[in-house]
Amino acid sequence: MTSSVIARLVSFQNNLANMIVLNTELSPVQIIVALGGITLLYHILNSIVTSIQNRNYARSQHCGAMPVREGSLFGLGTILKVVKISKASRLLEANFSRFQKMQTKTFSMMTNGQSVIYTIDPENVRAMLVTQFDSWELSALRKTAYTRLLGHGIFTTGGDAWKHSRAMLKPSFTRGEIGNVEMLERHSESLIKAIRLQQDQNSVDLGDLFFRMTTDFATEYLFGEPTESLERGVEDGFCEAFSGGLKYIGKLSRVGRLGLFFGRTKFQAERRYLYNFIDRYVRRTLEDAKDGEKFQSRHTFLHELSRQTNDVVRIRTELLNILIAGRDTTASLLTNTWHVLSHRPDIVARLRKDIASDLPPQKRPTFEELKSLTYLSAVFKESLRLHPVIPLNTREATVPTTLPKGGGPDGTQPVFVAKGQPVIYSSYAMQRDKNVFGDDAEEFHPERWLDTDEGKGIRPGFSYMPFNAGPRICLGQQLALMEASYVTVRLLQEFESIEARDNRPWTEEIGVTCVNKYGAKVALA
């Protein structure tokens, strides 16, 4: 019924507009005013009809009302508060605290001029990522922000474009492709060398070195040649430009257009540098393609993409998208983990014991041996639980739909979600749920993941999603975990003692990924 009403409104609007335009007695100004009035009237009536349609749909799905957190007019105050607490490095904690104070897992609040749903209910997240996948897409805010640097690639598109990107990239993340421990060893040796060059100082910031090492590994994996960021240090333009660009789009994805007033000129220079840098590799590879025999012998990520398309912009776009997964995800995981290890000699001692029992002294681990180190795996699971590298995520409904939980007096009824309405979910908050992870949920306790004679380790399901879930699950998760595992084993083999040189607690720094603001300052010997 409402569809036919909307159709009649459109027909009426068009007929009335034609009558006004054809009326020779009206001046141009009068015509413009009249058309503006018709358009306004149409939008008002359309809004009323859509509201009725949504209410009827919600009633048919037995939806209940969800808690509403009071916000300022149009949600502007919410955005300003986000800016303020982000600067104070308290965004994640403030979000977590809000759920605790409201004693709910789902609520709505005016944000950035629209009603936004916030949820940490695993059933709701499962619906968005898996069971109702086709009814949801990436948020417009994220797509707009990320596209400024990353273009239209796997992290910024949906629908057929996303499916095509994923199909192009997936073959490069097979077990055979990611199991190159020889490449990992080369970059681990470069990392160890860089650490030793700084050993006469009071401390080494492993965080900075991890980002440079993963840049080197990722660029060799993608382009066939490393950027040698570890060797160049602060003089490495690529590493600095990429870090700066990601911080900028990360800020835009949280505060929207307000972020355009800060650092735009610097970002444009960084983007230009990155595009020129990558395009040189792409054009050279496409030129190599003219030599069939030489080209077929190369098996880098870039060469694989070049076999599928010769579009320079398309190849550059996918390379930039995957560079995030190959660089920032792993570096953030390593930094967060080693911040903890520097303060937990008990965990380090057990890791050393397990590595010594499973590997001969100074043995370079293979892919299979890394997978057998169960306590190391538990350490990384716990690191990703307490300090997820992607702590917040957003989806928008592509059609009027529902989430299974959050409505009604006890929160067990479905809640209605309008077309285009954003839903923000926090893995940071979900993964601190004491009902799932126990009373020690805010403590770093790797043993919770281990199977013992007393029983199996925790299996939290959708309460734990370090690499997302469903069709958009991270393609590079095994590569990231293998790289982090290999580097950690090699550092523990190479250095006999680890001492913390910074006693400040873990503090969030959110860009595209989330990492300890103060890095991982340690003394190694």
KABELSUL-V569845 format. One record per residue. N is the residue number from 0. RES is the residue in three letters. SS is DSSP state (~ for helix, > for strand, _ for the rest). NEAR is the number of other ideal C-beta (glycine too) atoms within 10 Angstrom. D_CENTER is the distance of its C-alpha to the mean C-alpha in whole Angstrom. Layout:
n: {N N}
res: {RES RES}
ss: {SS SS}
near: {NEAR NEAR}
d_center: {D_CENTER D_CENTER}
This chain:
n: {0 1 2 3 4 5 6 7 8 9 10 11 12 13 14 15 16 17 18 19 20 21 22 23 24 25 26 27 28 29 30 31 32 33 34 35 36 37 38 39 40 41 42 43 44 45 46 47 48 49 50 51 52 53 54 55 56 57 58 59 60 61 62 63 64 65 66 67 68 69 70 71 72 73 74 75 76 77 78 79 80 81 82 83 84 85 86 87 88 89 90 91 92 93 94 95 96 97 98 99 100 101 102 103 104 105 106 107 108 109 110 111 112 113 114 115 116 117 118 119 120 121 122 123 124 125 126 127 128 129 130 131 132 133 134 135 136 137 138 139 140 141 142 143 144 145 146 147 148 149 150 151 152 153 154 155 156 157 158 159 160 161 162 163 164 165 166 167 168 169 170 171 172 173 174 175 176 177 178 179 180 181 182 183 184 185 186 187 188 189 190 191 192 193 194 195 196 197 198 199 200 201 202 203 204 205 206 207 208 209 210 211 212 213 214 215 216 217 218 219 220 221 222 223 224 225 226 227 228 229 230 231 232 233 234 235 236 237 238 239 240 241 242 243 244 245 246 247 248 249 250 251 252 253 254 255 256 257 258 259 260 261 262 263 264 265 266 267 268 269 270 271 272 273 274 275 276 277 278 279 280 281 282 283 284 285 286 287 288 289 290 291 292 293 294 295 296 297 298 299 300 301 302 303 304 305 306 307 308 309 310 311 312 313 314 315 316 317 318 319 320 321 322 323 324 325 326 327 328 329 330 331 332 333 334 335 336 337 338 339 340 341 342 343 344 345 346 347 348 349 350 351 352 353 354 355 356 357 358 359 360 361 362 363 364 365 366 367 368 369 370 371 372 373 374 375 376 377 378 379 380 381 382 383 384 385 386 387 388 389 390 391 392 393 394 395 396 397 398 399 400 401 402 403 404 405 406 407 408 409 410 411 412 413 414 415 416 417 418 419 420 421 422 423 424 425 426 427 428 429 430 431 432 433 434 435 436 437 438 439 440 441 442 443 444 445 446 447 448 449 450 451 452 453 454 455 456 457 458 459 460 461 462 463 464 465 466 467 468 469 470 471 472 473 474 475 476 477 478 479 480 481 482 483 484 485 486 487 488 489 490 491 492 493 494 495 496 497 498 499 500 501 502 503 504 505 506 507 508 509 510 511 512 513 514 515 516 517 518 519 520 521 522 523 524}
res: {MET THR SER SER VAL ILE ALA ARG LEU VAL SER PHE GLN ASN ASN LEU ALA ASN MET ILE VAL LEU ASN THR GLU LEU SER PRO VAL GLN ILE ILE VAL ALA LEU GLY GLY ILE THR LEU LEU TYR HIS ILE LEU ASN SER ILE VAL THR SER ILE GLN ASN ARG ASN TYR ALA ARG SER GLN HIS CYS GLY ALA MET PRO VAL ARG GLU GLY SER LEU PHE GLY LEU GLY THR ILE LEU LYS VAL VAL LYS ILE SER LYS ALA SER ARG LEU LEU GLU ALA ASN PHE SER ARG PHE GLN LYS MET GLN THR LYS THR PHE SER MET MET THR ASN GLY GLN SER VAL ILE TYR THR ILE ASP PRO GLU ASN VAL ARG ALA MET LEU VAL THR GLN PHE ASP SER TRP GLU LEU SER ALA LEU ARG LYS THR ALA TYR THR ARG LEU LEU GLY HIS GLY ILE PHE THR THR GLY GLY ASP ALA TRP LYS HIS SER ARG ALA MET LEU LYS PRO SER PHE THR ARG GLY GLU ILE GLY ASN VAL GLU MET LEU GLU ARG HIS SER GLU SER LEU ILE LYS ALA ILE ARG LEU GLN GLN ASP GLN ASN SER VAL ASP LEU GLY ASP LEU PHE PHE ARG MET THR THR ASP PHE ALA THR GLU TYR LEU PHE GLY GLU PRO THR GLU SER LEU GLU ARG GLY VAL GLU ASP GLY PHE CYS GLU ALA PHE SER GLY GLY LEU LYS TYR ILE GLY LYS LEU SER ARG VAL GLY ARG LEU GLY LEU PHE PHE GLY ARG THR LYS PHE GLN ALA GLU ARG ARG TYR LEU TYR ASN PHE ILE ASP ARG TYR VAL ARG ARG THR LEU GLU ASP ALA LYS ASP GLY GLU LYS PHE GLN SER ARG HIS THR PHE LEU HIS GLU LEU SER ARG GLN THR ASN ASP VAL VAL ARG ILE ARG THR GLU LEU LEU ASN ILE LEU ILE ALA GLY ARG ASP THR THR ALA SER LEU LEU THR ASN THR TRP HIS VAL LEU SER HIS ARG PRO ASP ILE VAL ALA ARG LEU ARG LYS ASP ILE ALA SER ASP LEU PRO PRO GLN LYS ARG PRO THR PHE GLU GLU LEU LYS SER LEU THR TYR LEU SER ALA VAL PHE LYS GLU SER LEU ARG LEU HIS PRO VAL ILE PRO LEU ASN THR ARG GLU ALA THR VAL PRO THR THR LEU PRO LYS GLY GLY GLY PRO ASP GLY THR GLN PRO VAL PHE VAL ALA LYS GLY GLN PRO VAL ILE TYR SER SER TYR ALA MET GLN ARG ASP LYS ASN VAL PHE GLY ASP ASP ALA GLU GLU PHE HIS PRO GLU ARG TRP LEU ASP THR ASP GLU GLY LYS GLY ILE ARG PRO GLY PHE SER TYR MET PRO PHE ASN ALA GLY PRO ARG ILE CYS LEU GLY GLN GLN LEU ALA LEU MET GLU ALA SER TYR VAL THR VAL ARG LEU LEU GLN GLU PHE GLU SER ILE GLU ALA ARG ASP ASN ARG PRO TRP THR GLU GLU ILE GLY VAL THR CYS VAL ASN LYS TYR GLY ALA LYS VAL ALA LEU ALA}
ss: {_ ~ ~ ~ ~ ~ ~ ~ ~ ~ ~ ~ ~ ~ ~ ~ ~ ~ ~ ~ ~ ~ _ _ _ _ _ ~ ~ ~ ~ ~ ~ ~ ~ ~ ~ ~ ~ ~ ~ ~ ~ ~ ~ ~ ~ ~ ~ ~ ~ ~ ~ ~ ~ ~ ~ ~ ~ ~ _ _ _ _ _ _ > > > _ _ _ ~ ~ ~ ~ ~ ~ ~ ~ ~ ~ ~ ~ ~ ~ ~ _ _ _ ~ ~ ~ ~ ~ ~ ~ ~ ~ ~ ~ ~ _ _ _ > > > > > > _ _ > > > > > > _ _ ~ ~ ~ ~ ~ ~ ~ ~ ~ ~ _ ~ ~ ~ > > > _ ~ ~ ~ ~ ~ ~ ~ ~ ~ ~ ~ _ _ _ _ _ _ _ _ ~ ~ ~ ~ ~ ~ ~ ~ ~ ~ ~ ~ ~ ~ ~ _ ~ ~ ~ ~ _ _ ~ ~ ~ ~ ~ ~ ~ ~ ~ ~ ~ ~ ~ ~ ~ ~ ~ _ _ _ _ _ _ > > ~ ~ ~ ~ ~ ~ ~ ~ ~ ~ ~ ~ ~ ~ ~ ~ ~ ~ _ _ _ _ _ ~ ~ ~ ~ ~ ~ ~ _ ~ ~ ~ ~ ~ ~ ~ ~ ~ ~ ~ ~ ~ ~ ~ ~ ~ ~ ~ ~ ~ ~ ~ ~ ~ _ _ ~ ~ ~ ~ ~ ~ ~ ~ ~ ~ ~ ~ ~ ~ ~ ~ ~ ~ ~ ~ ~ ~ ~ ~ ~ _ _ _ ~ ~ ~ ~ ~ _ _ _ _ ~ ~ ~ ~ ~ ~ _ _ _ _ _ ~ ~ ~ ~ ~ ~ ~ ~ ~ ~ ~ ~ ~ ~ ~ ~ ~ ~ ~ ~ ~ ~ ~ ~ ~ ~ ~ ~ ~ ~ _ _ _ ~ ~ ~ ~ ~ ~ ~ ~ ~ ~ ~ ~ ~ ~ _ _ _ _ _ _ _ _ ~ ~ ~ ~ ~ ~ _ ~ ~ ~ ~ ~ ~ ~ ~ ~ ~ ~ ~ ~ _ _ _ _ _ > > > > > > _ _ _ > > > > > > > _ _ _ _ _ > > > > > _ _ _ _ > > > > > ~ ~ ~ ~ _ _ _ ~ ~ ~ ~ _ _ _ _ _ _ _ _ ~ ~ ~ ~ _ _ > _ _ > _ _ _ _ _ ~ ~ ~ _ _ _ _ _ _ ~ ~ ~ _ _ _ _ ~ ~ ~ ~ ~ ~ ~ ~ ~ ~ ~ ~ ~ ~ ~ ~ ~ ~ _ _ _ > > > _ _ _ _ _ _ _ > > > _ _ _ > > > _ _ _ _ > > > > _}
near: {8 15 9 8 15 15 10 11 16 12 10 14 18 12 10 16 16 10 10 17 12 9 11 5 5 14 8 7 8 12 15 12 13 17 15 10 12 16 12 10 14 18 11 10 15 15 10 13 17 15 12 13 17 18 12 12 17 20 10 9 15 11 21 17 14 23 16 12 16 6 18 13 8 13 17 15 13 18 20 13 15 19 17 12 15 19 9 12 15 14 23 22 15 14 19 19 12 16 20 10 9 14 8 18 21 23 19 21 17 19 24 18 13 12 15 22 25 27 27 23 22 21 16 25 25 18 26 25 21 14 12 21 14 12 18 22 19 18 19 13 18 23 18 15 25 25 16 18 24 27 19 18 23 24 23 23 23 15 10 8 13 19 13 14 22 14 11 19 22 11 12 22 17 10 9 8 14 20 17 16 18 8 16 24 14 15 24 23 12 20 24 19 11 19 18 13 13 13 12 6 10 8 18 21 18 28 24 20 24 26 25 26 27 30 26 26 30 30 27 20 27 24 22 16 13 21 21 17 29 24 15 14 14 10 9 18 15 18 24 14 20 28 18 18 24 21 17 25 22 22 22 24 22 21 19 18 12 16 19 15 8 13 15 13 7 13 22 13 13 22 20 11 17 21 18 9 17 22 15 11 19 21 13 14 21 17 10 16 16 8 10 9 6 10 16 11 10 15 10 17 25 25 18 16 24 20 12 15 13 13 13 16 13 19 24 23 25 26 26 22 21 26 24 22 22 23 29 26 27 26 30 29 26 29 28 26 26 26 27 21 23 22 18 17 13 7 20 18 10 17 21 13 11 19 21 13 8 17 18 7 7 8 13 16 23 13 17 8 17 23 15 13 21 15 17 25 17 21 26 22 20 22 25 26 25 19 25 25 23 20 21 19 20 20 25 23 22 15 13 18 21 23 25 16 21 27 23 15 8 7 18 11 18 21 27 22 29 19 13 14 18 20 24 17 23 22 26 23 22 26 24 20 18 10 8 17 22 12 8 10 16 11 11 19 16 23 13 18 21 14 9 8 4 5 7 9 15 17 9 18 12 19 20 21 24 23 20 15 18 17 12 20 12 18 17 22 17 17 24 27 23 22 29 26 22 23 25 23 23 21 20 18 19 15 16 9 10 20 13 19 14 16 9 11 9 17 14 18 18 21 20 25 23 23 26 24 13 18 22 28 22 24 16 19 8}
d_center: {41 39 38 41 41 39 40 43 42 40 44 46 43 44 48 48 46 49 52 51 50 53 55 57 59 55 54 51 50 51 49 46 46 47 44 42 43 43 39 39 41 39 36 37 39 36 34 36 37 33 33 36 34 31 33 35 32 31 35 35 32 33 30 31 30 27 27 27 26 28 26 28 30 27 24 25 25 22 20 23 22 18 19 22 20 17 19 21 18 18 15 14 18 19 17 18 22 22 21 24 26 26 27 25 21 21 22 22 23 23 20 21 24 23 23 19 19 17 17 17 19 18 20 19 15 17 19 16 14 17 21 20 17 20 20 16 14 11 12 15 13 10 12 15 13 11 14 16 15 13 16 16 14 12 9 11 14 15 18 21 19 16 18 20 17 16 20 20 18 18 22 20 18 21 23 25 23 21 24 25 26 29 26 24 27 28 25 26 29 28 26 29 31 29 29 33 33 32 34 37 35 34 30 28 24 22 19 20 22 19 17 20 20 17 18 21 20 17 20 23 21 20 23 25 26 24 24 26 24 25 28 28 26 26 28 25 24 21 19 20 19 16 15 16 15 11 13 14 12 9 13 14 11 12 16 17 20 21 19 21 23 22 22 22 25 23 20 22 24 21 20 23 23 20 22 25 24 22 25 28 26 26 29 31 29 31 34 34 34 37 38 38 39 37 34 34 34 31 28 25 21 23 26 25 23 26 28 26 27 28 26 25 23 21 21 20 17 16 16 14 11 12 13 9 9 13 13 10 9 12 14 12 13 16 17 16 18 21 21 22 24 26 27 28 31 31 28 29 32 31 29 32 34 32 31 35 36 34 34 37 37 35 34 31 29 29 26 28 29 25 25 28 27 26 26 23 21 22 21 17 17 18 16 13 15 16 13 10 7 4 8 7 7 10 12 16 19 20 24 25 24 24 22 24 24 25 28 32 33 32 28 29 29 27 26 26 23 24 23 20 20 16 15 13 12 11 11 12 15 16 16 19 21 24 26 23 23 26 28 26 23 22 24 22 24 24 27 25 24 27 30 33 37 36 33 30 27 24 23 21 19 17 17 15 11 10 8 9 12 14 15 11 11 9 12 12 12 16 16 14 16 19 19 18 21 23 23 23 26 28 27 29 32 32 32 35 34 30 31 29 29 27 28 25 23 19 18 15 13 10 9 6 6 9 12 16 17 20 19 21 25 27 31 31 35}
